[in-house]
Each structure stands twice: as C-alpha cells, then as structure tokens.
Amino acid sequence: MRIAFIGGGHMTTALVSGLLRHGTVVDSVRVADPVTSHLERLAFEFGVQGSTDNRKVVADADLVVLAVKPQDMAEAARSIAGELASRRRLVVSVAAGVRLQDLERWLGKGTPMVRAMPNRPALIGAGITALYAGVGTTADDRGTVEKLMSAAGETVWLEHESQMDAATAISGSGPAYFFLLIEALEAAGTAIGLPHETSRRLAAATASGAGRMAAESGLEPATLREQVTSRGGTTAAALEVLESDGLRATVHRAVAAAARRSIELATQSGNE
Ligand SMILES: NC(=O)c1ccc[n+]([C@@H]2O[C@H](COP(=O)([O-])OP(=O)(O)OC[C@H]3O[C@@H](n4cnc5c(N)ncnc54)[C@H](OP(=O)(O)O)[C@@H]3O)[C@@H](O)[C@H]2O)c1
C-alpha cells in the first residue's frame, strides 16, 4: 500500500510518525507540500521522500491523504483531480469542515472517499478520530483507513456525515476544553498556595488519569465521580459549586456553539 500525503504539516507529521512506529516501511510513504523546508524536515526526521508537485506524489499511490487546511483544500484537491481520474484510489480527508460533496466536486465524480476528524493528541499517538465513509467505499477501504488513522490513536465510525459537526465539537475541539480546565486548575492551585510548576503537574496528571479511567474502566463517568465523592468531603464541596454555578449548561452551550461554527465553516469552504 503506497500512501501519498498532500500537505506536510502537523497532521501529516503525526500520521507518518505513527505509521512508521507501527511498521509501515518508509519507502511506501510520499509527501507533497509547496514549502521545501517542510519536506526537508520530514526527510530529516523520518527519511520520507517528498515533492512540491502534488500530482507526482499521487501518481503511484494507492491511498491519498488530504492534510491541508480547509481553506487550501479546493486548490489541493483540484491539483490532483486529473491524476485521480486515471485509476481508482481511495482518498481520505482529515480537514475539519470539508464535506464529501464538495470534495467530490473538486476531485471528480465517483472518487471513493472517507472523511476523518482526528484531534490534537494524535501528535503523541493518543488521539481519537471520527470517521465517515462516503458512497463507493468498500469494507476493505474502511479497514485501510482504520489502520491508517489508528497510527494516531483510537478510531470511531459515524453513521451520518452530519454527525461530523457534533464529533468536531466534542473530540476535535475538545482538547482545548480540557487545556482550559487544566489552566484554571493550575491557577486555582497557585492561588491557594502551591508552587506554579507543582500545581500544573498535579492538574495535568489528574486530567490524564481521570481521562484514562473514564475510557478504560468500563464504568459510567457518573459512577466514577460518585466513587470519589464522599458525603461531606472535599470533592463534594467542590462539585456543589461546579453544579450550582451551571457547569453542565455551560458545556452544552459551548458544544452547541462549536457545532454551529463547524456547519458555518463547512458552508464557507464549500463555496470555493
Ligand atoms: N493539527 C490538528 O490538531 C488537527 C486536528 C484535526 C484536524 N486537522 C486537520 O488537518 C488538516 C491539516 O492540519 P495541520 O495542522 O496539519 O495544518 P498545517 O500544519 O498547516 O499543514 C498543512 C500543510 O499543507 C501545506 N499546503 C497548503 N496548500 C497546499 C497545497 N495546495 N498542496 C499541498 N500542500 C499544501 C501547507 O503549506 P503552507 O504552510 O505554506 O500553507 C502546510 O505545510 C487541516 O485541514 C485540519 O483541519 C488538524
């Protein structure tokens, strides 16, 4: 399986690094990017070959990964449309808010495509990617994409493309919500007497440990919360403030705002 990456930025770096760690041979990977210093960095870090010519990189590929910013997607897709017309290749787009109907318009009708929404922890192999398979994709294609994206962490399939906006609002934008919470915890810890660095370590490791327990224990988050909350104790005192100050409603409003913005951005990028 020869893989062509269009765009040699953060997400490509994360995926290439994960693929090589999981045993993909470096000769089967090519990267296209207009900036030679980006290609030189990838060659230096991973030994991956690259080109500033998108068509050249796609020519002998079996799988094409579109990893450019949403606003660059129309141009990048159009640049390889001619090449894709020559034989069947699977295309995976990791761009936030770029709909398959628009990609198909730019790439050509009948291109088998999968939309992927990874998130930032992909950079350390701890991401989760929401996937949606377009018409014309086979079970083999879905297996191929799952293998590709599991280089960056977990994967989950969506049934409808419209659910991508919700997934974007939860896991795509989600790391920033947790960073904000860690920032707030760190500042609060400092305010009540902890050294800055100690407070940060306590907050970050607690977020990471709680996240792992929520993902791996098989228990409901509410059960986990109840298990660490004894009546009249310190946790109960804090949770009472968080609940009465409306944390849940704030989270609902924040997620709805992110999903709305995802829809707006998809509409804008589709107007290219
Ligand atoms: N990074 C994340 O955490 C994350 C999470 C979820 C989804 N994504 C999605 O992943 C995609 C890539 O994000 P990123 O963070 O990797 O962006 P990035 O670091 O900016 O990388 C994109 C690369 O593509 C290059 N490029 C621009 N136009 C191109 C073209 N026509 N052909 C080939 N290459 C082109 C850019 O060059 P210039 O620098 O010269 O523009 C840049 O090197 C985005 O659509 C984003 O929505 C990223």
The ligand as a MOL file (V3000), in Angstrom:
LIG
                    3D

  0  0  0     0  0            999 V3000
M  V30 BEGIN CTAB
M  V30 COUNTS 48 52 0 0 0
M  V30 BEGIN ATOM
M  V30 1 N -3.4160 19.7350 13.7210 0
M  V30 2 C -4.5050 19.2930 14.3270 0
M  V30 3 O -4.5580 19.1510 15.5380 0
M  V30 4 C -5.7150 18.8810 13.5110 0
M  V30 5 C -6.7940 18.2490 14.1710 0
M  V30 6 C -7.8990 17.8410 13.4040 0
M  V30 7 C -7.9340 18.0700 12.0520 0
M  V30 8 N -6.8850 18.7000 11.4650 0 CHG=1
M  V30 9 C -6.9840 18.9660 10.0350 0
M  V30 10 O -5.8120 18.5440 9.3810 0
M  V30 11 C -5.5800 19.4030 8.2770 0
M  V30 12 C -4.1090 19.7930 8.2990 0
M  V30 13 O -3.8660 20.4840 9.5220 0
M  V30 14 P -2.3810 20.7410 10.0190 0
M  V30 15 O -2.4810 21.1930 11.4280 0
M  V30 16 O -1.5230 19.5780 9.6560 0 CHG=-1
M  V30 17 O -2.0390 22.0020 9.0720 0
M  V30 18 P -0.5920 22.5650 8.7130 0
M  V30 19 O 0.3810 22.2180 9.7780 0
M  V30 20 O -0.7860 23.9820 8.2960 0
M  V30 21 O -0.2010 21.6830 7.4210 0
M  V30 22 C -0.7700 21.8700 6.1580 0
M  V30 23 C 0.3730 21.8890 5.1440 0
M  V30 24 O -0.1800 21.8500 3.8280 0
M  V30 25 C 0.5480 22.7690 3.0190 0
M  V30 26 N -0.2650 23.1630 1.8630 0
M  V30 27 C -1.0270 24.2890 1.6800 0
M  V30 28 N -1.6170 24.2700 0.4710 0
M  V30 29 C -1.2240 23.1040 -0.1360 0
M  V30 30 C -1.4940 22.5290 -1.4250 0
M  V30 31 N -2.3090 23.1170 -2.3150 0
M  V30 32 N -0.9130 21.3290 -1.7110 0
M  V30 33 C -0.0950 20.7000 -0.8250 0
M  V30 34 N 0.1910 21.2180 0.3930 0
M  V30 35 C -0.3700 22.4020 0.7510 0
M  V30 36 C 0.8210 23.9130 3.9620 0
M  V30 37 O 1.8310 24.7640 3.4650 0
M  V30 38 P 1.7570 26.3390 3.9840 0
M  V30 39 O 2.2530 26.3030 5.3800 0
M  V30 40 O 2.6550 27.0320 3.0270 0
M  V30 41 O 0.3260 26.7570 3.8670 0
M  V30 42 C 1.2440 23.1520 5.2180 0
M  V30 43 O 2.6030 22.7830 5.1970 0
M  V30 44 C -6.4920 20.6210 8.4240 0
M  V30 45 O -7.4870 20.5910 7.4230 0
M  V30 46 C -7.1090 20.4680 9.7860 0
M  V30 47 O -8.4880 20.8340 9.7930 0
M  V30 48 C -5.7750 19.1020 12.1590 0
M  V30 END ATOM
M  V30 BEGIN BOND
M  V30 1 1 1 2
M  V30 2 2 2 3
M  V30 3 1 2 4
M  V30 4 1 4 5
M  V30 5 2 4 48
M  V30 6 2 5 6
M  V30 7 1 6 7
M  V30 8 2 7 8
M  V30 9 1 8 9
M  V30 10 1 8 48
M  V30 11 1 9 10
M  V30 12 1 9 46
M  V30 13 1 10 11
M  V30 14 1 11 12
M  V30 15 1 11 44
M  V30 16 1 12 13
M  V30 17 1 13 14
M  V30 18 2 14 15
M  V30 19 1 14 16
M  V30 20 1 14 17
M  V30 21 1 17 18
M  V30 22 2 18 19
M  V30 23 1 18 20
M  V30 24 1 18 21
M  V30 25 1 21 22
M  V30 26 1 22 23
M  V30 27 1 23 24
M  V30 28 1 23 42
M  V30 29 1 24 25
M  V30 30 1 25 26
M  V30 31 1 25 36
M  V30 32 1 26 27
M  V30 33 1 26 35
M  V30 34 2 27 28
M  V30 35 1 28 29
M  V30 36 1 29 30
M  V30 37 2 29 35
M  V30 38 1 30 31
M  V30 39 2 30 32
M  V30 40 1 32 33
M  V30 41 2 33 34
M  V30 42 1 34 35
M  V30 43 1 36 37
M  V30 44 1 36 42
M  V30 45 1 37 38
M  V30 46 2 38 39
M  V30 47 1 38 40
M  V30 48 1 38 41
M  V30 49 1 42 43
M  V30 50 1 44 45
M  V30 51 1 44 46
M  V30 52 1 46 47
M  V30 END BOND
M  V30 END CTAB
M  END
